[in-house]
Amino acid sequence: MSLRDSLDLLKAVNPEGGQAVLEHEIMAERASSLNAAEAKVAKTMDALRAAGPDDNADALSNAREAVWAYFVQRELIGFKRHHDVITAFGIPREVLNGLGVMRR
């Protein structure tokens, strides 16, 4: 096999194309995961607003967990600022003050 044959084979395999496909798949998974986390935040914020005094502790705990997971997901993707998200979802201070607190 000559050098020319090796170069032709390398062009046919196109390793850069494989890398691009993989990067595209990774970006799609990141977007999907972020979308799922965002939907969970919206759901838990609605539940927190609708919760009565008896259900408030569980709703608050669920909201804190969902918001914390969403913020972690955003930071993994590269979004470091959360102010716009906090405003858009109307995340109350009682949720933000308890982020990262584990349930017992």
N, C-alpha and C positions, 0 to 999 in steps of 0.2 A: 504494500500500500504506500503510495507516494504522499508527500506533504499536501499536494493539491487535492487528492482524494480525502485526506483527513479534514481539510478545510471545507470541502463540499459537504462532508458528513456533518460537520459542526454547524454549518448553515442550515442543513435540513432539520437537525435536532432543535435548533433555536433555543438555547437555554435561557436567553433573556425573555423570550415569550412565556416560558414556563414560570419564570419569576414574576412576571407581570400578572399572570393568571392567579398565582398564589397570593400576591399582594391584593388583587381585586377581591378575592374570596375573604381574606382577612378583614378588609375594610367593610365588606358586606356584613360579616359577622359582628363587627364592632357596632355598626349602625343598628342592626337588629337587636343586639343586646341593650344598647342605649335606649332604643324605642320601647322595649319591654320594661326597662327600669322606670322610664318616664311615665308609662301607662300605670304602673303600680303606684307611683307617687300621686298621680291624679286620683286614683281610686281611693287611696288611704286618706288623702286630704278631704275628699267628699265624705268619707265615713267619719272622719274626725269632726267635721262641721255638723253632721247629722246625729252624732252621738249624744245620748242623754247623760245625766250625771252618773248613772250606774255603769255605763259602757265607756266612759271617757278615758279611764286608765288604759284599757286595752287598745282603744283607738289611737291614743297618744303614743303608746309603745309601738304599734304597727306603723304609724306615720314616721316616727323617728327612724325605725329600721329601714323603711323604704327610701326615705330621703338620704340617709347615710349611704346606702348601697348605690343610689343614683349619683351622689356626689363622687363616690369612689370610681364609678364607671366613667363619669365625665373626665375625671383627672387622669385616668389611664389612657384616655383618648387624646388628652392634651388640653382640655378646657380647665383652666385653673380658677377662673372667677365664676362665682355662683350667684352674684347679686341679681342678675336679670331673671334667673330661674326662680329665685326666692320671691321676687316681685310677681312674676307671671303666675305662679301657683298659689300665691298668697300664703306662703309657709309662715306660720306664727312663731314668735320667739320661743314659746314653750317647747316647740318641736326642735328648733335649732339648738337650744341650750342643752338638750339631752342627747345630741348626736353621739353615736359610738357607745352609749351605755348599753350593757348587755342585760338581758332578762335573766331572772333566776327562776 
